[in-house]
Amino acid sequence: MKNNQKTVCVAGEGLAGISAALTLHSLGLNVVVLDIGEKHLPKPGDALSAQALPILSKLKLLIISALHTATRINQIKIKWDQKEILHPWEGLLLERNLFEQQLTEIAINRGIQWHSKTHLKKFQWNGNHWDLEIKKSDETLFLTVDRLIEATGRKSVIVRALGRRHEHLYPLAAAWGCFRSSDNSTGIEIIRNKLDWWYISNHYGLCSVMIFSRKPPHTKENWLNAAQQIGAIHYNSVLLTPISVYPAQSSLTENIAGDGWIAVGDAAATFDPISSYGMTFALGSGYYAACALWEEINGTPNAIRNYSMLIYQKAMQAQITAANRYDLTQL
Ligand SMILES: Cc1cc2nc3c(=O)[nH]c(=O)nc-3n(C[C@H](O)[C@H](O)[C@H](O)COP(=O)(O)OP(=O)(O)OC[C@H]3O[C@@H](n4cnc5c(N)ncnc54)[C@H](O)[C@@H]3O)c2cc1C
């Protein structure tokens, strides 16, 4: 079997899907990317850990301008009770949407087939290939591919349809709003309160405010008011985007690979957003899953199992860190 005769469908054009698609393409496989969205909608989270840079380098992506206009951060201010510490953290504060948009453009320019606004309706494994039914506008398309990459994020559309469960460690949700701030400094501040955590990043006047709560005692309205107040009171800011609420709990999928498919990014495991590890994990898991798939196609059966072990290891480490952060032992 020759690699270049194999086609892999990547469902989802988040960072995990993009990274997997670029890696597979560089290994000589045919790649088709499908995404339900028309374009990248604003996403919360603008802190990219420096640990992502080696993966971006492997994929020859360090050239993109979103990385060059980003601000380097080497510490995070953490406040709790009356204390304040400066926690060392290496990474970049970047324009998230621009970053994802530029990666997509590069992938398309490198020759990857891209179908935005496309809904993966049905998928059936037939022993050695997948038959896909895809809805694009009013059209229904049928596609046969050799492998499928599950990169649909927290929705985990494929994983769920295949009957795999997500194990959630603890409940956590986030309210997110973006403000124009009169404070032109740059940096990240985390404030721990009795019932919630605030994460505030300021990037030359563009201020992102998130409130994380593990046992939401608030109504949604209270939550939204609180986020608005943080923006308004602390930063004399003007709300730029409507405040929205997101699931933010850490989770791990029961099986992250099976016959002909492999899960990457949030579809495989989700991390506590305060760790700022999700984007790095998305890029890294996309890269390693694509390499494992390539090895499996070329006759190394353990490659997928090794990938699964790596993901479980990372997820377990992250869950222990999150458990300490949110004092889960005291629940
Ligand atoms: C509040 C919050 C703050 C965060 N802050 C940070 C941070 O500062 N730093 C950090 O590193 N991480 C952060 N994260 C985590 C990070 O955003 C995610 O881990 C990362 O975006 C996951 O990438 P992904 O590609 O797996 O999924 P996503 O980015 O969610 O991409 C999934 C894609 O799948 C598509 N899709 C969905 N359903 C279908 C379907 N049926 N068919 C086809 N396509 C479909 C979607 O349109 C989407 O494009 C944060 C998360 C939250 C919730």
The ligand as an ORCA input file, in Angstrom:
! r2SCAN-3c Opt
* xyz 0 1
  C     -12.828     29.531     28.578
  C     -11.641     28.858     27.960
  C     -10.405     29.499     27.927
  C      -9.292     28.885     27.364
  N      -8.085     29.532     27.374
  C      -6.988     28.928     26.839
  C      -5.723     29.574     26.826
  O      -5.568     30.730     27.248
  N      -4.663     28.899     26.330
  C      -4.768     27.635     25.831
  O      -3.758     27.073     25.385
  N      -5.968     27.007     25.796
  C      -7.079     27.617     26.284
  N      -8.285     26.978     26.266
  C      -8.374     25.649     25.651
  C      -8.260     25.694     24.128
  O      -9.072     26.735     23.630
  C      -8.709     24.371     23.517
  O      -8.105     23.323     24.223
  C      -8.319     24.250     22.033
  O      -8.921     25.280     21.304
  C      -8.787     22.913     21.481
  O      -8.593     22.881     20.080
  P      -9.364     21.797     19.219
  O      -8.855     21.950     17.830
  O      -9.273     20.466     19.861
  O     -10.911     22.191     19.302
  P     -11.692     23.475     18.769
  O     -10.825     24.659     18.726
  O     -12.945     23.530     19.575
  O     -12.061     23.089     17.260
  C     -13.068     22.144     16.941
  C     -13.562     22.408     15.537
  O     -14.494     21.382     15.176
  C     -15.555     21.959     14.433
  N     -16.727     21.066     14.506
  C     -17.577     20.884     15.543
  N     -18.528     19.989     15.195
  C     -18.251     19.593     13.927
  C     -18.871     18.681     13.005
  N     -19.991     17.979     13.313
  N     -18.320     18.505     11.780
  C     -17.196     19.211     11.418
  N     -16.584     20.091     12.257
  C     -17.105     20.272     13.486
  C     -15.763     23.316     15.084
  O     -16.416     24.223     14.197
  C     -14.317     23.742     15.395
  O     -13.738     24.489     14.337
  C      -9.419     27.587     26.813
  C     -10.670     26.935     26.823
  C     -11.770     27.565     27.405
  C     -13.093     26.839     27.441
*
